[in-house]
Structures are given as structure tokens and as C-alpha cells.
Amino acid sequence: MIAPLTALLVVMLAVPLAVDLVYAVSRVTFETLRAPSVIGFGNFAVVLRDGQFWGAMLFSLRFAVLVTAAELLLALTLAIFLAPLLASIPWLMAPLLLPMMVAPALVGLMYRLVLHEFVGAVPYYFVLLTGDSPSFLGPDTAFWTLVTIETLQWTPFALLILYTAYQSIPTDVREAASLDGTGPLQMLRYVELPLMRPTILAVGFIRFIDSFRVFDNVYTLTGAGAGGDTTTISIYIYEAFFRRDDIGVAVAASMILLAIAFAMLTVVLRWSERRA
């Protein structure tokens, strides 16, 4: 019964992983893809000594933490305050979900045009109203611009799930708490948020992973940035693979990232088991 699924997983996951493991310990370029020369763990040493790799890791971590926190806070606020309106007019959820239906690369191109310092609409109106305009994609402000754009695009995803969780709270629980004299803030703090906690944690974990490995809109907006100041870990791997033709280093960096992700997942699963 499980043979077809097992075969699919072997073909789609196990075989590429085995190839990656060979490339990670080899010196390989596009010209030597079929004949890599094994050099041991030299590629891992190169990655771990590379300051750009740790800079990309730090940027991705800071970016993911801020984006995840902002999305959860905004989505939770909207889910609670818009719940009566969405319950009476359900179709309003459709326009709220539009941002996440657009491809991230297209979103990046759109904002790159809108925020361009010479032809962008936003800088134009800033100059028109205040006489000056910040450089939204410059070295000093690019990070916060990227955080804002990522948050605006993916808050609807968190909103959809958290609103569903908020609506699924049993009515009799709220009624029982109201009979006990629970006010709105106490209801939110002691009844609704504890019941929504597993969903909030799941959404936060999913969005953290997606934000940490972000590539599309960051690459189309700023690329690696001035001096590599907006280099995410995905951009670092991409440039090592395609720009520098150093496939072994790129795969080694991806293996390190895979090991970190596996360790984080193990910690989360063990914590969940203890909580259960």
C-alpha cells in the first residue's frame, strides 16, 4: 500500500540528497558535474570560515524573527477585531487574502518600481509633500523596507489560520466565562489566547521557516545589497552556485542549513511532546 509513496520519496528526496552529499565533499563546477573530485570536508571548512556566510545567517535570522513577530501580532489583532464583520460578511476575506496570491518575485518587482528613487510613485509624493524622500532601498533603510514588504504580503496567511482558530472556539466556553463575570480583556487573556496557543505556535513556526529561507522578493528588490548587507542565506547559496560556479561550497552551505533546520525541528518536536 505504501510502496508507490515510498518509491516517490526515494526518487524525489533520497536520490538528490545522496548526490548533494557527494557534491558537498567534492570540488565540482558545471564542467565537472559528472566527475567531481572528492576533497573531504574542505568545502565545509570554507563555508564556516566565510564571514559572508555568517553575515547571511545573521541577516536571515534577524529578518525571520522580526517578520514572524510582526505578522503574528498584526494577524491576531485583525482576526479578533474583524471577527464580527467577517462572520456577517464572509466574502470580505477574499480581498484580504489577495496579497499572498501574488508571486513573491512579482511583488518584489512591483515594489521596486513603486519605491524607485527616480521614477517611483512613493518617493515622488514624499518630495512633493515634504521636499525630500528617504532612499527606501538604500543601505540604511533596505532592511526595514524588506521586513515591511514581507509582512504585508504574508500577514493574510496568518490571518486566515488564526481567524479560523478564533472562530472555532466553542461558544459555550465563552458563555460560561461571561456568566462568571469575565470581561473582554480577561476573556482574551485567560480563555481565547490559551485555546489558540497551539495554532499561534504552528503559524509562527511555519512563517519563521519561510521568512528565514526567503529569496524571491529580496533578490528582485535589492539582490545581495550594497556590500552584501541584504544577503540572505538563500542568496548566499545562489551566488556561490551560479555566480561563482563553486557548487561544492554552495551544497556544503545548504547541508549546514539543513542540519540547523533539522536540529530546530527536533527541539520543537520534543518541546511539543513535553507540553502534550
N, C-alpha and C positions, 0 to 999 in steps of 0.2 A: 504493500500500500504506500509506503514512504519511499520506494525505490526511485520513482520519477523526480520527486523533490530532492532527494539526496544526490542524484546524478546532476541535476541543475546546479545545486550548490557547489558540487565538486568542480564543474566546468566553469562556473561564473566567479567563484571565490577561491577555491583551493589552488587551482592551476595558476591564476595570476599572482596569488600570494607566494607560491613557490618560485615563480620567475622573479618576483621582486626581491625575495631573499637572496637569490643568486646574484642579481644586479647590485644589491646593497653591499656585497663583499667583493665587488669586481670593479675594475677600471673599464668603463664602457661608454661609447658615444654612439651616435646614429650610424656611423660607419661600421661599428663593431658589435651591433646588436646581437648577431648570431654567433659571435665568437668573443665573449667577454673574457678578460684575463683576471683571474682571482688574485686579490691583493690582501685578503684578510679583512680586518676591521679598520683599515686606513680611512675609508670614507666616513665612518662614524667619528673617528678622531678629528677629521677635518671639520665636520659639522659642529661638534662640541667645542672646538676651539674658535669657531667663527663668531665674531661679535655681532654680525648682521643676523645670524640665526637667533641669538638670544634677544636681540632687539625686536625681531619679528615676533618671537614668543611673548615678550612683554607687551608689545602693542596689541596683539590678538587677545591676550588675557584681559588687559585693561578695557579694551573695546567691548569684549563679550560681557564683562561684569556690568559695565555702565549701561549697555544696551538692554541686557536682560532685566536689570532693576527698573529702568525707565519703562520698558514695555509692560512688566507686571503691574507696576503702580498705575500707569495710565489705563490698562485694560481692566484692572479690578475696579478702579473708580468709575469707568464708563459702564461696566457690567452692572454695578449696583445702582447708579443714578439713572441709567437709561432703561432699567428693567421694566418699570411700569409702562413706558412708552413703547418698548419693543414687544411687550406682551399684548398690547392693544393694536399695534400696527406692525405685524411681524415682517412685512416686506421691507421695512427700513433697514433691516440687517444687510440686505443685498448691497446698497451703495456703500455701507460702512466697510464691506469686505473687498471693494474694488482695488485698493492699493496692492494687496497681496496677490492679486490675479495677474499683475503685470510682471513680466520677466525682469529679474534684478538688473541685468545688463541694460535693458531698455530704460529702467528707472534711472540708472547712472547716467546714461546719455542725456536723458531729459533734464535732469538737474544740472548736468554740466553746461547745457545750453542756457538754462534759466539763470544760473549763477555766474556765468562767464563775465569777467570784469569789463569787457569791451562791448559785448552785444547782449548780455543777459538782461532780462526784464527787472529782476530784483535789484541789482546794482544801479540800474538806470533810475528807478524810483527813489532809491536811497539818495543818490546825488541830487535828484530833483527836489526832494523834500528837506534834506539836511545839508546839502552841499558837499557831501563826502560819502564814501561807501567802503565798508571793510572788504578785504580780499577773502571771500568765503573759502576759496580753495588754496589759499596761501599757506606757508609753513606754520604760521601762528594759530590759524583757525581751522585748518583742514580736518583735524581730528574731531572737533566738535561738530563740524558740518556733516562728517560721515556718520557720527553717532546719531545725529538728528534725523538724517535721511533713512538710516536703517530702522530706527524706532518708528518713524512714520509709516514705513512700508509694512512692518510685521506686527505692529500692535493689533491690527484686526484679527490676526491668527489667534493671539492670546485672548482677545475679547470674545471671539466665538466660543472657545472652550470654557472660559471662566463664566460667561453668561449662561451656558448650558448647565454648568455645575451649580450656579446660583439658583437657577430655576428648578433644579432637581431636588433642592432641599425640601423635605416633606412639610406640607402645610400644617400638619398637626403639631410639629415641633415648634414652629413659630407661634402657633396659637397657645400652646402650653406655656411658652416663655412669656407671652403677653399677659396671660392670666396671672402669672407670678409677679407682674409689675415690671417686667423688663422694658427699658426704654430703647430707642432706636440705636444709640451707640453701644449700649450693653448687648443688644441683640446681635449687632455686627461683630463685636469683640469676642463674646463668650459662646455664641451659638453658630452664626453663619461662617465666620472665618475658620473655626476649628473643623467644621464639616467640609469646608472647601480646601483644607490644607493639602491633602494628597494630590488634588488636581493642580493646585498652585505650584507645588514642588515639581510635578511632572512637566507642566508647561515651562517652568523656569529651566529645568534640565534640558529640555528639547531646544529651547531658544538659545541657551548658553552654547550648546554644541554647534548650532547653525551659525551663531554670531562669531564663534571662535574660528571657524573654518571659512569665513566669508571671503569671497573672491570677486564676484562679478561686478557689483556696483562700485566697490573700492577701486578696482583696476580701471574701469571705464571713467571714473571721476578723476583720480589723481595718479593712478599707477603706483609705482613704488614711492612716489613723493620726492620732494627735494631732499637729497642726502639720504634717501631711504626712510624718511620719517613716517611714512604711511604704509610700510611694508608689512603685510600680514604674513602669517606662516604659509598660507596657500600661495601668495605671490612669491615668496622666497623660493618655494619648491618649483613653481612655474618658471621663474627666471633661471634657476640652476639647470632645469631640464631643457628648456627651449632656447634660452638666450645664450647660456654659457656652454651648452652641449655637454654638460657634466652629469650624465644620467645616474651614475653611481652615487654621487653626492645627493642628488635630488631624492633618489629612492631611499637612501640612508636617513635623510631628514624625515621622510614620510613614515619610515619604520619607527623612528623615535617618537613621532607624533602618535602613531598607532599604539605604542607601548604606554604612553602617558594617558591616552584615552581609555585604554583597557584597564589601567590602574584606577582611574577615576571611576569608571563604571563598576569595578569590583567593590570599591569603598561605598559607593551609593547603594549597591545591592545588599551589602552586609548591614549597612545602617538601616535599610528598609526592613530587613529581616528582624533586626533587633526591635524596631518600632512595632512590627506586627506581633 
